[in-house]
């Protein structure tokens, strides 16, 4: 068979991917500093419910945030803006991961509180639109995904820094079939992308007196992209001589997180995109499952806070959405408060969640009618906040 036409077509597609990524490199080079929220007259928080159980748990997190920030809302320092249109139905109707009007509303905010969104997969019968999460991270350049996991009685206190805009997800919807027999996808690593996520991770370790950063890759097999990520992280590590840096392969790290003796040693984990996604989900299981874990998506201009789990459409279909666990979004709200400079309130909300989830446990979320509703748990958290 003469493959010339197939190769020429593939080369053109590959060229377009590289042109887009080189432009992104130039954009990164020209970026300024992080937003100083203390200098803003008003901090605008956009609230996107998403779909499935997303609106239920996101609304509860918004209620708790409005409660703990009530004085700032009253003074106008903090404003909440409900943003509609991030539902699966609207995204399919518009044929975009994030419709243009929704993106414009997102960009008019400083902070985004986002519920889970459904991403259609191949074979589902739905259009193959890109993940709304991935699209938002790229459009707003939210390069750092930060996921804390804490289980005090097990000696677990991990913070996972996942590079959020590169790796296997950077052009995840741009792969193509070269021929009917050969399909190709791509993984992307840039010096600028690796450097900025590493600096954020090591800065966090230094500020929080954490003495170890663990680099997690598959550089023994994925030699170029993972190898470059590893090298760039080590260059940053050299600037933090008081912090111990160790290396792990992604597969063995999944095993060592289960090792009760070794896992106590881990503090900050620093990973490329795909491994960070997988390992942070595994890590969340120790805390009680992905339903208990929130995360931050940080960029220099914008930041987005969300649950790490999906939209659970089955719960909605079975009429159980009101029993969804809001803890993932409430943990994300803790990170939101910290990010905008209200660490005392973040600490207070985190303490209330620990009391409600681990200590008193007067209400238990089961996801069904034998447990508390999402709203009841939110009321429990706010009642606990009043006593702190």
Secondary structure, DSSP 8 states (H G I E B T S, - for coil): ---HHHHHHHHHHHHHHHHHHHHHHHHHHT------GGG-S-EEEEEE--STTHHHHHHHHHHHHHHHTHHHHHHTSEEEEE----SHHHHHHHTSSS-HHHHHHHHT-SEEEE-------TTSSS-----HHHHHHHHTT--EEEEEEEEGGGTEEEEEEEE-SSBTTTTTT--EESSSS-EE---B--HHHHHHHHHHHHHHHHHTT--EEEEEE-TTTSTTHHHHHHHHHHHHHTT-TTSEEEEEEHHHHHHHTT-TTTGGG--EEEE-HHHHHHHHHHHHHHHT-GGG-EEEEE-SS-EEEEESS---HHHHHTT-GGG---HHHHHHHHHHHHHTT-HHHHHHHHHHHHIIIII---S---SSTTS--HHHHHHHHHHHHHT-
